[in-house]
Amino acid sequence: MIGDESFMSAIQPRRWNIFARELQDILAAHQLRLGQLDDLGLGIHREKVGRLQRSLHSSAHFPTLSPEEIDRLISAIQLTVLEQLQIRSALLATAVERILMDRIDPQIAYMAADDVFNILFAAMRAQPSTTLVGVRGDSPADDTEELGDAAFEEALDRIDRATLALHLSRQATTPEAQRAHAEEAAESFAVAATLLQRVQYPAHDSDEWRAWDEEARHGRQVAEMLRDQNGPSQP
């Protein structure tokens, strides 16, 4: 019954990060858990997996996978066209969610972004051949867990923002928009790399720090390539 479905939806715990939510559901359809991502040989670091898991239970951060990681995931577990469209819709909706979280009540921001996801997913399913381009390219940890100093947290936040901008660049339909989002991504990755040089914890010789430093540096290179491919900026 519709009433029963609405009631069950209302009592289920909210999963804040729409991208992580949809990724979790897709993995479950393949008999996998979100916490197993770093065990699939895709080069996804366990710290990123942990952040994805935590983001389901907190509206503070919105990490995603990089375009290359999504490409490897698609190939590794043979995601269907529909699942790839689901991921793309979730990425775009999460970008909207991220913007709204800085401006309105988190509950309203989530509901609005969820509406965006459903609208996009329905539209993409109606025209799969014209919308797929750009997709390719568990016990949660406690939110009070010690994650590092302020500079480290800010660096990770910049990486989150930059990764979303990178996805937007790859999916934009005009060279101008592609360049603008790529420029935003390159700048945010650069800031993240600078911040990582300032952190006290985790230590610079740790596996965790090295993984995020590589993420920031590689992300900046990819973003700059996308930016340069779309010509000079307009005066």
LUMKOLPA-534171 format. One record per residue (C-alpha): x, y, z; residue in one letter. Coordinates in nm, 2 decimals. Example, Ala and Ser with C-alpha at 12.3 -4.5 7.8 and 13.67 -1.06 7.14 Angstrom:
BEGIN
<r px="1.23" py="-0.45" pz="0.78" residuo="a"/>
<r px="1.37" py="-0.11" pz="0.71" residuo="s"/>
This chain:
BEGIN
<r px="0.00" py="0.00" pz="0.00" residuo="m"/>
<r px="0.12" py="0.35" pz="-0.08" residuo="i"/>
<r px="0.05" py="0.47" pz="0.28" residuo="g"/>
<r px="0.27" py="0.19" pz="0.42" residuo="d"/>
<r px="0.55" py="0.27" pz="0.17" residuo="e"/>
<r px="0.54" py="0.63" pz="0.28" residuo="s"/>
<r px="0.55" py="0.53" pz="0.64" residuo="f"/>
<r px="0.85" py="0.30" pz="0.59" residuo="m"/>
<r px="1.03" py="0.57" pz="0.40" residuo="s"/>
<r px="0.98" py="0.81" pz="0.68" residuo="a"/>
<r px="1.12" py="0.59" pz="0.95" residuo="i"/>
<r px="1.43" py="0.48" pz="0.75" residuo="q"/>
<r px="1.75" py="0.66" pz="0.86" residuo="p"/>
<r px="1.84" py="0.94" pz="0.62" residuo="r"/>
<r px="2.15" py="0.87" pz="0.40" residuo="r"/>
<r px="2.28" py="1.23" pz="0.35" residuo="w"/>
<r px="2.53" py="1.19" pz="0.06" residuo="n"/>
<r px="2.31" py="1.11" pz="-0.24" residuo="i"/>
<r px="2.61" py="0.98" pz="-0.44" residuo="f"/>
<r px="2.72" py="0.75" pz="-0.16" residuo="a"/>
<r px="2.35" py="0.64" pz="-0.11" residuo="r"/>
<r px="2.30" py="0.54" pz="-0.47" residuo="e"/>
<r px="2.65" py="0.38" pz="-0.49" residuo="l"/>
<r px="2.56" py="0.18" pz="-0.18" residuo="q"/>
<r px="2.24" py="0.06" pz="-0.34" residuo="d"/>
<r px="2.41" py="-0.03" pz="-0.67" residuo="i"/>
<r px="2.68" py="-0.23" pz="-0.49" residuo="l"/>
<r px="2.41" py="-0.41" pz="-0.28" residuo="a"/>
<r px="2.25" py="-0.52" pz="-0.61" residuo="a"/>
<r px="2.59" py="-0.69" pz="-0.69" residuo="h"/>
<r px="2.61" py="-0.85" pz="-0.35" residuo="q"/>
<r px="2.87" py="-0.60" pz="-0.23" residuo="l"/>
<r px="2.90" py="-0.36" pz="0.06" residuo="r"/>
<r px="3.02" py="0.00" pz="0.04" residuo="l"/>
<r px="3.29" py="-0.10" pz="0.29" residuo="g"/>
<r px="3.43" py="-0.35" pz="0.03" residuo="q"/>
<r px="3.53" py="-0.09" pz="-0.23" residuo="l"/>
<r px="3.89" py="-0.09" pz="-0.12" residuo="d"/>
<r px="3.90" py="-0.47" pz="-0.15" residuo="d"/>
<r px="3.81" py="-0.48" pz="-0.52" residuo="l"/>
<r px="4.16" py="-0.39" pz="-0.66" residuo="g"/>
<r px="4.04" py="-0.06" pz="-0.80" residuo="l"/>
<r px="4.29" py="0.16" pz="-0.64" residuo="g"/>
<r px="4.04" py="0.32" pz="-0.40" residuo="i"/>
<r px="4.20" py="0.40" pz="-0.07" residuo="h"/>
<r px="4.04" py="0.27" pz="0.25" residuo="r"/>
<r px="4.03" py="0.63" pz="0.39" residuo="e"/>
<r px="3.81" py="0.74" pz="0.10" residuo="k"/>
<r px="3.58" py="0.44" pz="0.16" residuo="v"/>
<r px="3.56" py="0.55" pz="0.52" residuo="g"/>
<r px="3.47" py="0.90" pz="0.43" residuo="r"/>
<r px="3.20" py="0.77" pz="0.19" residuo="l"/>
<r px="3.06" py="0.56" pz="0.47" residuo="q"/>
<r px="3.06" py="0.85" pz="0.72" residuo="r"/>
<r px="2.90" py="1.09" pz="0.47" residuo="s"/>
<r px="2.59" py="0.88" pz="0.48" residuo="l"/>
<r px="2.53" py="0.98" pz="0.84" residuo="h"/>
<r px="2.64" py="1.34" pz="0.83" residuo="s"/>
<r px="2.55" py="1.64" pz="0.62" residuo="s"/>
<r px="2.90" py="1.80" pz="0.67" residuo="a"/>
<r px="3.09" py="1.64" pz="0.38" residuo="h"/>
<r px="3.01" py="1.50" pz="0.03" residuo="f"/>
<r px="3.29" py="1.29" pz="-0.10" residuo="p"/>
<r px="3.26" py="1.10" pz="-0.43" residuo="t"/>
<r px="3.47" py="0.87" pz="-0.64" residuo="l"/>
<r px="3.70" py="1.03" pz="-0.90" residuo="s"/>
<r px="3.61" py="0.98" pz="-1.27" residuo="p"/>
<r px="3.89" py="0.72" pz="-1.31" residuo="e"/>
<r px="3.77" py="0.53" pz="-1.00" residuo="e"/>
<r px="3.41" py="0.52" pz="-1.14" residuo="i"/>
<r px="3.55" py="0.40" pz="-1.48" residuo="d"/>
<r px="3.73" py="0.11" pz="-1.30" residuo="r"/>
<r px="3.42" py="0.03" pz="-1.10" residuo="l"/>
<r px="3.20" py="0.01" pz="-1.41" residuo="i"/>
<r px="3.44" py="-0.23" pz="-1.57" residuo="s"/>
<r px="3.51" py="-0.44" pz="-1.27" residuo="a"/>
<r px="3.16" py="-0.53" pz="-1.17" residuo="i"/>
<r px="3.00" py="-0.47" pz="-1.51" residuo="q"/>
<r px="2.75" py="-0.20" pz="-1.42" residuo="l"/>
<r px="2.45" py="-0.19" pz="-1.65" residuo="t"/>
<r px="2.36" py="0.12" pz="-1.85" residuo="v"/>
<r px="2.08" py="0.20" pz="-1.60" residuo="l"/>
<r px="2.32" py="0.18" pz="-1.31" residuo="e"/>
<r px="2.57" py="0.41" pz="-1.49" residuo="q"/>
<r px="2.28" py="0.66" pz="-1.54" residuo="l"/>
<r px="2.20" py="0.62" pz="-1.18" residuo="q"/>
<r px="2.56" py="0.72" pz="-1.08" residuo="i"/>
<r px="2.56" py="1.01" pz="-1.32" residuo="r"/>
<r px="2.22" py="1.14" pz="-1.18" residuo="s"/>
<r px="2.36" py="1.10" pz="-0.83" residuo="a"/>
<r px="2.67" py="1.30" pz="-0.90" residuo="l"/>
<r px="2.48" py="1.59" pz="-1.04" residuo="l"/>
<r px="2.23" py="1.58" pz="-0.76" residuo="a"/>
<r px="2.51" py="1.57" pz="-0.50" residuo="t"/>
<r px="2.67" py="1.88" pz="-0.66" residuo="a"/>
<r px="2.33" py="2.06" pz="-0.62" residuo="v"/>
<r px="2.31" py="1.92" pz="-0.26" residuo="e"/>
<r px="2.65" py="2.05" pz="-0.18" residuo="r"/>
<r px="2.56" py="2.41" pz="-0.29" residuo="i"/>
<r px="2.23" py="2.41" pz="-0.11" residuo="l"/>
<r px="2.38" py="2.29" pz="0.22" residuo="m"/>
<r px="2.57" py="2.61" pz="0.24" residuo="d"/>
<r px="2.25" py="2.82" pz="0.20" residuo="r"/>
<r px="1.94" py="2.66" pz="0.35" residuo="i"/>
<r px="1.83" py="2.41" pz="0.62" residuo="d"/>
<r px="2.00" py="2.08" pz="0.56" residuo="p"/>
<r px="1.67" py="1.88" pz="0.57" residuo="q"/>
<r px="1.53" py="2.11" pz="0.30" residuo="i"/>
<r px="1.85" py="2.09" pz="0.10" residuo="a"/>
<r px="1.85" py="1.72" pz="0.11" residuo="y"/>
<r px="1.48" py="1.69" pz="-0.01" residuo="m"/>
<r px="1.54" py="1.94" pz="-0.29" residuo="a"/>
<r px="1.85" py="1.76" pz="-0.41" residuo="a"/>
<r px="1.67" py="1.42" pz="-0.38" residuo="d"/>
<r px="1.40" py="1.57" pz="-0.61" residuo="d"/>
<r px="1.67" py="1.68" pz="-0.85" residuo="v"/>
<r px="1.81" py="1.32" pz="-0.85" residuo="f"/>
<r px="1.47" py="1.17" pz="-0.93" residuo="n"/>
<r px="1.40" py="1.42" pz="-1.21" residuo="i"/>
<r px="1.74" py="1.37" pz="-1.36" residuo="l"/>
<r px="1.73" py="0.99" pz="-1.34" residuo="f"/>
<r px="1.39" py="0.98" pz="-1.50" residuo="a"/>
<r px="1.50" py="1.21" pz="-1.78" residuo="a"/>
<r px="1.82" py="1.01" pz="-1.84" residuo="m"/>
<r px="1.63" py="0.68" pz="-1.85" residuo="r"/>
<r px="1.41" py="0.83" pz="-2.12" residuo="a"/>
<r px="1.71" py="0.92" pz="-2.34" residuo="q"/>
<r px="1.99" py="0.69" pz="-2.23" residuo="p"/>
<r px="2.19" py="0.71" pz="-2.56" residuo="s"/>
<r px="2.23" py="1.09" pz="-2.53" residuo="t"/>
<r px="2.30" py="1.11" pz="-2.15" residuo="t"/>
<r px="2.55" py="0.83" pz="-2.08" residuo="l"/>
<r px="2.86" py="1.02" pz="-2.20" residuo="v"/>
<r px="3.06" py="1.15" pz="-1.91" residuo="g"/>
<r px="2.98" py="0.87" pz="-1.66" residuo="v"/>
<r px="3.28" py="0.67" pz="-1.76" residuo="r"/>
<r px="3.59" py="0.85" pz="-1.79" residuo="g"/>
<r px="2.93" py="-0.19" pz="0.72" residuo="d"/>
<r px="2.95" py="-0.04" pz="1.03" residuo="s"/>
<r px="2.97" py="0.33" pz="0.99" residuo="p"/>
<r px="3.24" py="0.51" pz="1.18" residuo="a"/>
<r px="3.13" py="0.75" pz="1.45" residuo="d"/>
<r px="3.12" py="1.11" pz="1.34" residuo="d"/>
<r px="3.31" py="1.21" pz="1.65" residuo="t"/>
<r px="3.61" py="1.00" pz="1.54" residuo="e"/>
<r px="3.94" py="1.19" pz="1.54" residuo="e"/>
<r px="4.01" py="1.26" pz="1.17" residuo="l"/>
<r px="4.31" py="1.50" pz="1.18" residuo="g"/>
<r px="4.38" py="1.87" pz="1.23" residuo="d"/>
<r px="4.18" py="2.16" pz="1.09" residuo="a"/>
<r px="4.41" py="2.20" pz="0.78" residuo="a"/>
<r px="4.36" py="1.83" pz="0.70" residuo="f"/>
<r px="3.99" py="1.85" pz="0.73" residuo="e"/>
<r px="3.98" py="2.16" pz="0.51" residuo="e"/>
<r px="4.20" py="1.98" pz="0.25" residuo="a"/>
<r px="3.97" py="1.69" pz="0.23" residuo="l"/>
<r px="3.67" py="1.93" pz="0.19" residuo="d"/>
<r px="3.85" py="2.10" pz="-0.10" residuo="r"/>
<r px="3.91" py="1.76" pz="-0.26" residuo="i"/>
<r px="3.54" py="1.68" pz="-0.23" residuo="d"/>
<r px="3.45" py="2.01" pz="-0.40" residuo="r"/>
<r px="3.71" py="1.97" pz="-0.67" residuo="a"/>
<r px="3.60" py="1.62" pz="-0.75" residuo="t"/>
<r px="3.24" py="1.72" pz="-0.80" residuo="l"/>
<r px="3.36" py="2.01" pz="-1.02" residuo="a"/>
<r px="3.56" py="1.77" pz="-1.22" residuo="l"/>
<r px="3.26" py="1.55" pz="-1.28" residuo="h"/>
<r px="3.06" py="1.86" pz="-1.38" residuo="l"/>
<r px="3.32" py="1.96" pz="-1.63" residuo="s"/>
<r px="3.32" py="1.61" pz="-1.79" residuo="r"/>
<r px="2.94" py="1.62" pz="-1.82" residuo="q"/>
<r px="2.90" py="1.98" pz="-1.93" residuo="a"/>
<r px="2.75" py="2.03" pz="-2.28" residuo="t"/>
<r px="2.95" py="2.34" pz="-2.39" residuo="t"/>
<r px="3.32" py="2.41" pz="-2.40" residuo="p"/>
<r px="3.27" py="2.72" pz="-2.19" residuo="e"/>
<r px="3.10" py="2.53" pz="-1.91" residuo="a"/>
<r px="3.36" py="2.25" pz="-1.93" residuo="q"/>
<r px="3.64" py="2.50" pz="-1.90" residuo="r"/>
<r px="3.48" py="2.69" pz="-1.61" residuo="a"/>
<r px="3.42" py="2.37" pz="-1.40" residuo="h"/>
<r px="3.77" py="2.24" pz="-1.49" residuo="a"/>
<r px="3.92" py="2.57" pz="-1.37" residuo="e"/>
<r px="3.73" py="2.55" pz="-1.05" residuo="e"/>
<r px="3.84" py="2.19" pz="-0.99" residuo="a"/>
<r px="4.21" py="2.27" pz="-1.07" residuo="a"/>
<r px="4.21" py="2.56" pz="-0.82" residuo="e"/>
<r px="4.04" py="2.35" pz="-0.55" residuo="s"/>
<r px="4.28" py="2.06" pz="-0.60" residuo="f"/>
<r px="4.57" py="2.31" pz="-0.58" residuo="a"/>
<r px="4.45" py="2.46" pz="-0.26" residuo="v"/>
<r px="4.40" py="2.11" pz="-0.11" residuo="a"/>
<r px="4.76" py="2.01" pz="-0.21" residuo="a"/>
<r px="4.89" py="2.33" pz="-0.03" residuo="t"/>
<r px="4.69" py="2.26" pz="0.28" residuo="l"/>
<r px="4.82" py="1.91" pz="0.30" residuo="l"/>
<r px="5.17" py="2.04" pz="0.32" residuo="q"/>
<r px="5.07" py="2.23" pz="0.64" residuo="r"/>
<r px="4.90" py="1.95" pz="0.83" residuo="v"/>
<r px="5.05" py="1.81" pz="1.15" residuo="q"/>
<r px="4.83" py="1.50" pz="1.16" residuo="y"/>
<r px="4.83" py="1.26" pz="0.98" residuo="p"/>
<r px="5.21" py="1.25" pz="0.94" residuo="a"/>
<r px="5.35" py="1.32" pz="0.60" residuo="h"/>
<r px="5.51" py="0.97" pz="0.58" residuo="d"/>
<r px="5.18" py="0.79" pz="0.66" residuo="s"/>
<r px="5.00" py="0.59" pz="0.40" residuo="d"/>
<r px="4.68" py="0.80" pz="0.46" residuo="e"/>
<r px="4.85" py="1.14" pz="0.40" residuo="w"/>
<r px="5.03" py="1.01" pz="0.08" residuo="r"/>
<r px="4.70" py="0.88" pz="-0.06" residuo="a"/>
<r px="4.53" py="1.22" pz="-0.03" residuo="w"/>
<r px="4.83" py="1.41" pz="-0.15" residuo="d"/>
<r px="4.83" py="1.19" pz="-0.46" residuo="e"/>
<r px="4.46" py="1.24" pz="-0.50" residuo="e"/>
<r px="4.50" py="1.62" pz="-0.49" residuo="a"/>
<r px="4.80" py="1.63" pz="-0.73" residuo="r"/>
<r px="4.66" py="1.39" pz="-0.98" residuo="h"/>
<r px="4.32" py="1.56" pz="-0.97" residuo="g"/>
<r px="4.48" py="1.89" pz="-1.05" residuo="r"/>
<r px="4.66" py="1.75" pz="-1.35" residuo="q"/>
<r px="4.34" py="1.60" pz="-1.49" residuo="v"/>
<r px="4.15" py="1.92" pz="-1.43" residuo="a"/>
<r px="4.42" py="2.13" pz="-1.60" residuo="e"/>
<r px="4.41" py="1.90" pz="-1.90" residuo="m"/>
<r px="4.04" py="1.94" pz="-1.93" residuo="l"/>
<r px="4.07" py="2.31" pz="-1.89" residuo="r"/>
<r px="4.33" py="2.34" pz="-2.16" residuo="d"/>
<r px="4.15" py="2.12" pz="-2.40" residuo="q"/>
<r px="3.87" py="2.37" pz="-2.41" residuo="n"/>
<r px="4.07" py="2.67" pz="-2.52" residuo="g"/>
<r px="4.16" py="3.00" pz="-2.35" residuo="p"/>
<r px="3.92" py="3.16" pz="-2.11" residuo="s"/>
<r px="3.71" py="3.45" pz="-2.24" residuo="q"/>
<r px="3.84" py="3.80" pz="-2.16" residuo="p"/>
